[in-house]
């Protein structure tokens, strides 16, 4: 249930591994269910399905940016052709800030 709660939220922090896992799951869902949704519901249904997947991807990227100490505003650099997505990818792959920051506790910290 925690995954469903955090999948749509633009707050909190996630690790690089969690972010990559979510991207892989989104890719599998897009490939596996995209054609099915298109066949059953047509283009409007497919548009809604893809909008939900884009929302989940944006939420995961925002949480990843929070882990490196940045707000989610750098997601807007995706509008800049070539340079924007490349710069954002480099940011998303950076190591997270150790310890808590203004966006929450360290997701790699172990609690006993």
C-alpha positions as CSV (number, residue, x, y, z in Angstrom):
1,X,0.0,0.0,0.0
2,X,2.9,2.4,0.6
3,X,3.9,2.2,-3.0
4,X,0.4,3.3,-4.1
5,X,0.4,6.1,-1.6
6,X,3.8,7.5,-2.8
7,X,3.3,6.7,-6.5
8,X,1.1,9.8,-7.0
9,X,2.6,12.1,-4.3
10,X,5.1,14.9,-5.1
11,X,6.6,14.9,-1.6
12,X,9.1,12.8,0.2
13,X,12.3,11.2,-0.9
14,X,13.3,8.0,-2.8
15,X,16.6,6.4,-3.6
16,X,18.1,5.9,-7.0
17,X,17.2,2.2,-6.9
18,X,13.6,3.0,-6.1
19,X,13.4,5.6,-8.8
20,X,14.8,3.2,-11.4
21,X,12.5,0.4,-10.3
22,X,9.5,2.7,-10.7
23,X,10.6,3.7,-14.2
24,X,11.0,0.0,-15.1
25,X,7.5,-0.7,-13.8
26,X,6.1,2.2,-15.7
27,X,7.7,1.1,-18.9
28,X,6.4,-2.4,-18.5
29,X,2.9,-1.1,-17.7
30,X,3.0,1.2,-20.8
31,X,4.1,-1.6,-23.1
32,X,1.9,-4.3,-21.6
33,X,-1.3,-2.4,-21.0
34,X,-1.1,0.5,-23.5
35,X,-2.2,-1.5,-26.5
36,X,-4.9,-3.2,-24.4
37,X,-6.3,0.1,-23.2
38,X,-6.2,1.4,-26.7
39,X,-8.1,-1.6,-28.0
40,X,-10.7,-1.5,-25.3
41,X,-11.2,2.2,-24.7
42,X,-9.8,3.9,-27.8
43,X,-7.7,6.9,-28.0
44,X,-9.4,8.9,-25.2
45,X,-8.9,5.9,-22.8
46,X,-5.3,5.6,-23.9
47,X,-4.7,9.4,-23.4
48,X,-6.0,9.1,-19.8
49,X,-3.9,6.0,-19.2
50,X,-0.8,7.7,-20.5
51,X,-1.5,10.9,-18.5
52,X,-1.6,8.7,-15.3
53,X,1.7,7.1,-16.2
54,X,3.3,10.5,-16.9
55,X,1.9,11.8,-13.5
56,X,3.5,8.8,-11.7
57,X,6.8,9.3,-13.5
58,X,6.8,13.0,-12.6
59,X,6.1,12.2,-9.0
60,X,8.9,9.7,-8.9
61,X,11.3,12.3,-10.5
62,X,10.2,14.9,-8.0
63,X,10.8,12.6,-5.0
64,X,14.2,11.8,-6.5
65,X,15.1,15.5,-6.9
66,X,14.0,15.9,-3.2
67,X,16.6,13.3,-2.2
68,X,19.4,15.3,-3.7
69,X,18.1,18.5,-2.0
70,X,16.3,20.2,-4.9
71,X,12.7,21.1,-5.4
72,X,10.7,19.7,-8.3
73,X,10.9,22.8,-10.4
74,X,13.9,21.5,-12.4
75,X,11.4,19.1,-14.1
76,X,10.4,22.1,-16.2
77,X,13.8,21.7,-18.0
78,X,12.3,18.9,-19.9
79,X,10.8,21.6,-22.1
80,X,14.3,22.5,-23.4
81,X,15.2,20.2,-26.3
82,X,18.2,18.0,-25.9
83,X,20.0,19.9,-23.0
84,X,17.0,19.8,-20.6
85,X,16.4,16.1,-20.5
86,X,20.2,15.3,-20.4
87,X,20.8,17.7,-17.5
88,X,17.8,16.4,-15.6
89,X,18.9,12.8,-16.1
90,X,22.3,13.7,-14.7
91,X,20.6,15.3,-11.7
92,X,18.4,12.3,-11.1
93,X,21.3,9.9,-11.1
94,X,23.3,11.9,-8.5
95,X,23.8,10.5,-5.0
96,X,21.2,11.7,-2.4
97,X,22.0,13.9,0.5
98,X,22.9,12.0,3.6
99,X,20.7,12.5,6.6
100,X,17.4,14.4,6.7
101,X,16.9,17.5,4.5
102,X,14.0,19.9,4.1
103,X,12.0,17.3,2.1
104,X,12.1,14.5,4.7
105,X,14.2,11.8,6.3
106,X,17.0,10.0,4.5
107,X,15.4,7.0,2.7
108,X,18.6,4.9,3.1
109,X,18.7,5.5,6.9
110,X,18.1,2.3,8.9
111,X,15.7,2.5,11.8
112,X,15.9,0.0,14.5
